[in-house]
Amino acid sequence: MQNFFKIIIFLTFLNSFSQDIPNFSEIDSLYREDQFYLNLTYNILRDKSAGISQNSLSSGVNFGFLRDFPINKSRTVSIAPGLGLSFNNYKQNLIIQNGGNTVQYSLIEPNFPYNKNKLTMYFVELPIEFRWRTSTYESHKFWRIYTGLKFSYLLNSRSKFISPTQNFIVNNNPDINKFQYGVYLTSGWNSWNIYAYYGLQDIFKNGNLNNDSLKLNTFNIGLMFYIL
């Protein structure tokens, strides 16, 4: 958590500094809000199979670039496609282990001692934003409401369970959906923006837990930083 707050403070300073530097070039009334972005999230599991629960802080980091295409004369409305990378970490009580030709799933028994149990996933992402803002070509400090659809392709996954008596590691679990998508909303003023992502597809496409289909989805909330 200490590193989390250090990143936030650094980004706020960087973004404010870059926006306050005088621009001695000719003011361009045909400006774009092309931006690098970074968001830090707390990941909440939802639509879970019976018995699954989170037991620690699950975090996410997303970063990339968005290209702005204004669609009205005042340039306060635009569409912005982008490209980025993301890391998502889920700490819960679902044990994932190789079982011959299949992957097996079970739950950590209550009061069972273990050191670590988490699932991490790395994605390349294609966000598409619909943007409304109060910006002008003279100022980059403005209110914004951005909403969009994000498509994600899984590059790598890794689950790890470590206990005093057992260790299970599964890389690139074939039961996880390679393609995932969801909707998101970003709103705020200047550097500080609230971000929320709602997954529309299950994390797992296959898998059984206690003789039922494994179900798991995500809702991520956090802060979004846009860097010019």
C-alpha positions as CSV (number, residue, x, y, z in Angstrom):
1,M,0.0,0.0,0.0
2,Q,2.9,2.3,0.7
3,N,4.2,1.9,-2.9
4,F,0.6,2.4,-4.2
5,F,0.4,5.9,-2.6
6,K,3.9,6.8,-3.8
7,I,2.9,6.1,-7.4
8,I,-0.3,8.3,-6.9
9,I,1.8,11.2,-5.5
10,F,4.4,10.9,-8.3
11,L,1.8,10.8,-11.1
12,T,-0.1,13.8,-9.7
13,F,3.1,15.8,-9.6
14,L,4.1,14.7,-13.1
15,N,0.8,15.5,-14.6
16,S,0.5,18.9,-12.9
17,F,4.1,19.8,-13.9
18,S,3.5,18.9,-17.5
19,Q,0.3,20.9,-17.7
20,D,1.7,24.0,-16.1
21,I,4.7,24.4,-18.5
22,P,4.0,27.4,-20.7
23,N,3.4,26.6,-24.3
24,F,5.2,29.2,-26.5
25,S,4.0,27.7,-29.7
26,E,1.0,29.0,-31.6
27,I,-2.3,28.0,-29.9
28,D,-4.0,25.3,-32.0
29,S,-7.8,25.5,-32.0
30,L,-7.8,22.0,-33.6
31,Y,-6.3,20.5,-30.5
32,R,-6.6,16.8,-29.5
33,E,-6.6,15.2,-26.1
34,D,-4.1,12.4,-27.0
35,Q,-3.0,10.9,-23.8
36,F,-1.0,8.3,-22.0
37,Y,-3.1,6.7,-19.2
38,L,-2.4,4.8,-16.1
39,N,-5.0,3.4,-13.7
40,L,-4.6,1.6,-10.4
41,T,-7.5,-0.6,-9.2
42,Y,-8.9,-2.7,-6.5
43,N,-10.3,-5.9,-8.1
44,I,-13.5,-7.3,-6.7
45,L,-14.7,-10.8,-7.7
46,R,-18.4,-11.0,-8.4
47,D,-20.9,-13.6,-9.8
48,K,-18.8,-16.2,-7.9
49,S,-19.5,-19.9,-7.7
50,A,-20.8,-21.0,-4.2
51,G,-18.0,-20.9,-1.6
52,I,-15.5,-18.7,-3.4
53,S,-14.4,-15.6,-1.4
54,Q,-11.7,-13.0,-1.5
55,N,-9.3,-12.9,1.5
56,S,-6.8,-10.1,0.8
57,L,-6.2,-7.0,-1.4
58,S,-6.5,-7.8,-5.1
59,S,-4.9,-5.1,-7.2
60,G,-4.6,-4.2,-10.9
61,V,-2.4,-1.9,-13.0
62,N,-3.3,-0.7,-16.5
63,F,-1.4,1.6,-18.8
64,G,-1.4,2.6,-22.5
65,F,-2.1,5.3,-25.0
66,L,-5.4,6.8,-26.3
67,R,-5.8,8.7,-29.6
68,D,-8.4,11.5,-29.6
69,F,-10.8,12.1,-32.5
70,P,-13.1,15.1,-31.7
71,I,-16.6,14.8,-33.4
72,N,-18.1,18.3,-32.7
73,K,-17.0,21.8,-33.5
74,S,-16.1,22.8,-30.0
75,R,-14.1,19.6,-29.6
76,T,-15.7,18.8,-26.3
77,V,-17.0,15.4,-27.6
78,S,-14.8,12.8,-29.1
79,I,-14.0,9.1,-29.6
80,A,-10.7,7.7,-28.5
81,P,-9.4,4.3,-29.4
82,G,-6.3,3.0,-27.7
83,L,-3.8,0.3,-27.0
84,G,-2.5,-0.8,-23.6
85,L,-1.3,-3.5,-21.2
86,S,-2.8,-4.6,-17.9
87,F,-1.9,-6.7,-14.9
88,N,-4.6,-8.1,-12.6
89,N,-4.1,-10.0,-9.4
90,Y,-6.8,-11.9,-7.5
91,K,-6.3,-13.3,-4.0
92,Q,-9.1,-15.8,-3.1
93,N,-9.8,-19.3,-1.7
94,L,-10.0,-21.2,-5.0
95,I,-7.2,-23.8,-5.3
96,I,-6.1,-24.4,-9.0
97,Q,-4.0,-27.5,-9.7
98,N,-3.0,-29.7,-12.6
99,G,-4.8,-33.0,-12.6
100,G,-3.4,-35.1,-15.5
101,N,-5.1,-33.9,-18.7
102,T,-7.3,-31.4,-16.9
103,V,-7.1,-28.6,-14.4
104,Q,-8.8,-29.2,-11.1
105,Y,-10.5,-26.8,-8.8
106,S,-11.3,-26.9,-5.1
107,L,-11.7,-24.6,-2.1
108,I,-9.4,-24.0,0.8
109,E,-10.8,-25.6,3.9
110,P,-11.6,-23.3,6.8
111,N,-8.6,-22.9,9.2
112,F,-6.3,-24.7,6.7
113,P,-2.9,-23.1,7.0
114,Y,-1.4,-21.7,3.8
115,N,1.1,-19.0,2.8
116,K,-0.2,-17.8,-0.6
117,N,-3.0,-18.3,-3.0
118,K,-3.5,-16.0,-6.0
119,L,-4.3,-15.8,-9.7
120,T,-2.5,-13.3,-11.9
121,M,-3.3,-12.4,-15.5
122,Y,-1.6,-10.2,-18.1
123,F,-3.5,-8.7,-21.0
124,V,-3.0,-6.6,-24.0
125,E,-6.0,-4.2,-24.2
126,L,-8.0,-2.3,-26.8
127,P,-10.1,0.4,-25.2
128,I,-12.6,2.5,-27.1
129,E,-13.8,5.6,-25.3
130,F,-16.7,8.0,-25.9
131,R,-15.6,11.3,-24.3
132,W,-17.3,14.4,-23.0
133,R,-15.2,17.2,-21.4
134,T,-15.2,20.9,-20.7
135,S,-11.7,21.5,-22.1
136,T,-10.6,24.3,-24.4
137,Y,-7.4,24.7,-26.4
138,E,-6.2,27.2,-23.8
139,S,-6.4,24.9,-20.8
140,H,-6.0,21.2,-20.0
141,K,-7.6,21.5,-16.6
142,F,-11.3,20.4,-17.1
143,W,-14.1,18.2,-16.0
144,R,-14.5,14.9,-17.9
145,I,-16.8,12.0,-18.2
146,Y,-15.4,9.2,-20.4
147,T,-17.1,5.9,-20.9
148,G,-16.1,3.0,-23.1
149,L,-15.8,-0.6,-24.0
150,K,-12.5,-2.5,-23.4
151,F,-11.4,-5.7,-25.2
152,S,-8.7,-7.7,-23.6
153,Y,-6.5,-10.6,-24.9
154,L,-4.8,-12.8,-22.4
155,L,-1.0,-12.9,-22.8
156,N,-0.2,-15.0,-19.7
157,S,-1.8,-16.4,-16.6
158,R,-0.3,-17.9,-13.5
159,S,-2.0,-19.4,-10.4
160,K,0.0,-20.2,-7.3
161,F,-1.0,-22.0,-4.1
162,I,1.7,-22.4,-1.4
163,S,1.2,-24.1,1.9
164,P,3.4,-25.9,4.4
165,T,2.5,-29.2,2.9
166,Q,1.5,-28.5,-0.8
167,N,2.5,-26.3,-3.6
168,F,0.5,-25.9,-6.9
169,I,1.5,-23.7,-9.8
170,V,-0.4,-23.6,-13.1
171,N,0.8,-21.5,-16.0
172,N,-1.4,-20.5,-18.9
173,N,-4.5,-22.2,-17.7
174,P,-6.5,-23.4,-20.8
175,D,-9.8,-22.9,-18.9
176,I,-9.4,-19.1,-18.7
177,N,-11.0,-17.1,-21.5
178,K,-8.4,-15.7,-23.9
179,F,-10.7,-12.9,-25.0
180,Q,-12.4,-10.9,-22.3
181,Y,-14.4,-7.6,-22.5
182,G,-16.2,-5.2,-20.3
183,V,-17.5,-1.6,-20.0
184,Y,-15.9,1.2,-18.0
185,L,-16.4,4.7,-16.8
186,T,-13.9,7.4,-15.9
187,S,-14.9,10.8,-14.4
188,G,-13.1,13.6,-12.6
189,W,-11.3,16.9,-12.7
190,N,-7.8,17.4,-14.1
191,S,-5.4,14.8,-12.7
192,W,-7.8,13.0,-10.3
193,N,-10.3,10.6,-11.9
194,I,-12.4,7.8,-10.5
195,Y,-12.4,4.7,-12.6
196,A,-14.7,1.7,-12.7
197,Y,-14.7,-1.4,-14.9
198,Y,-17.4,-4.0,-15.1
199,G,-16.5,-7.3,-16.8
200,L,-19.2,-8.7,-19.1
201,Q,-17.6,-12.1,-19.6
202,D,-16.7,-14.9,-17.2
203,I,-13.0,-15.2,-16.4
204,F,-13.3,-19.0,-16.9
205,K,-14.7,-20.6,-20.0
206,N,-14.3,-24.2,-18.6
207,G,-13.9,-25.8,-15.2
208,N,-15.9,-27.4,-12.5
209,L,-16.2,-26.7,-8.8
210,N,-18.1,-29.1,-6.7
211,N,-19.8,-30.6,-9.8
212,D,-21.0,-27.2,-11.0
213,S,-19.6,-25.0,-13.7
214,L,-17.0,-22.6,-12.4
215,K,-18.2,-19.0,-12.4
216,L,-16.1,-15.9,-11.7
217,N,-16.2,-12.3,-12.9
218,T,-14.7,-9.0,-12.0
219,F,-15.6,-5.5,-11.0
220,N,-12.6,-3.1,-10.7
221,I,-12.6,0.3,-9.1
222,G,-9.7,2.8,-8.6
223,L,-8.0,5.9,-9.9
224,M,-7.2,6.9,-13.5
225,F,-4.4,9.3,-14.4
226,Y,-4.2,10.9,-17.9
227,I,-0.8,12.2,-18.8
228,L,-0.5,14.6,-21.8
